[in-house]
Amino acid sequence: MQETSYGCVGPWSLIKTIVVLGPPVIPISGPSNICQGDTAQYQVPFSNNTYYNWTANNASIIDTSNNQIQVSYANTGIYQITMTAINQCGSVTSNKPIQVNAYPIVFGGVDQTVCDGIPVILAGSGATSYLWDNGVTNGS
């Protein structure tokens, strides 16, 4: 800023920085699908001088830390996490739906004894993908 008075131009003032803020921006990031009993973490971008308030219906809240929350769900279903952030320019609320899925119940058949070199057909049910393990370790 520079002041002019009756044709006399004064010196420039020191430079001042002006930061224009708006309400917080809080898109919730984290998984939309989790497994029953697992712990999941959700977060929003962190801003100084902002108050964060998390709520999670029917969840066990493991930990909250400003812009982060860790939750676990004991039951399957669709739940919602809500974050409200407040700063001097306003408040904003954001919601994220969470689908809690049960772990698959997998049955690979009954135990059986087979001769070396004879093929065995294995089948699984109850899941969308499988990892097969023959139970033998190579010692390494």
N, C-alpha and C positions, 0 to 999 in steps of 0.2 A: 504494500500500500504506500502511496505517496500523497502527501497533502499539498494543496496549492491554496494560498491565501493572498488575495489582492495582488496577484501576479508573481508572488514569491513562491518558488517551488522548493519544498522541503526535501530532506533526504528520504530514501526508501526505507521502510521499516524492515525488520528482520523477517525472513521468510517463515511463514507459518504453514503447517500442513493441516489440511482439513480432510478427514476421512468421512465419507458418506456411507452410513450403514442402513441396512434395511432389516426386516425381521430375519431371524435365523433361517438357514436353508437346511432341511433335515430329511433328505431321502434315506430311509432305513436300508442298510445293506446287511446281508446275511442269507442263510439258506431258507428257501420257501418250504422245503420238504425235509423233515427230520424223522429219525426213528424214535419210537417210544422209549423213554428212559435215557436217551442220549442228551448231552449238554451241548447247546448251540450258542454261538455268540453273535450279537447284532450290534451295529454301531451306526452313528451319523457323523458327518464331518464336525470336527471340534472348532469352536469359536471362543475366544476369550470373552470374559464378562457375560457369559450365557449360562442360565440355569436350565438343567435338563431334568425332566421327570419321566420315568419309564413306568408303564403298567403292562402286565401280561396276564390275561385272564386264564385261570385254572393252571397256572404254571408255578413251578418251584423256582423262585428267583435265587440263583446261586450267588451272583455278585453284580453290583452296578458300580460304575465308575464314570461319572459325568456323561460322556457321550457313548458309553458302551454298557451292554447288559449281557449276562449269561443266564440262560434259562434251561429248564428241563421239564418235560411233560410226562406224567405217569400214565396218561390214558391217550388212546388214539382219538382222532377227530380233527376238526378245523378250529383253530384258535386265532387270536389276534394280539399283536404287540402294538402298543401305542406309545409314542414319544411326543412330549410337549416340550418345546424349547422357548425360553423367554429371554429377551435382552431389552435394552432401553428403547428399542424401536418397535417392539411388538412381540407377539407370540404366534407360534405356528404349531399345529398338531399334525402328526403323520401316523398312518396305520400300515401294518404289514400283516397279511394273513399267513398263517403257518399251518401246513398240513402235517399232522403227526401220524406216522404209519407204524403198524406193528411189524416186528421182526418176522420174517417168514418162518413157518414151521416146516422144516425140511425133513423128508424121509427118504433115505437112499436105499431102502430095502433091508432084508435080513442079512446077518452074517452068513458067509458061506466059505467053504474050502474048495479050491480049484487046483488043478494040476498045472504046473509050470508050462507055459507055451500055449495053453488053451485060452482062446479069447473069452472074455466075460462081458456081457452087456450090462451096463450100469444105467440107471434111470433115476432122476430126481423129480420131485414135485413140490410145489409151494413157493417157488421163487422165480425170478425172471432171468437170473444168470447163476452159474455155479462155478466153484473152484474145487477140483477134485484133488485129493491127496492120498497117496498110497500108504502113508504112515511109515515109510522107510526113510531113514536119514543116511547120508553118505559119510558122516563123521567130519565134514569140513565146515 
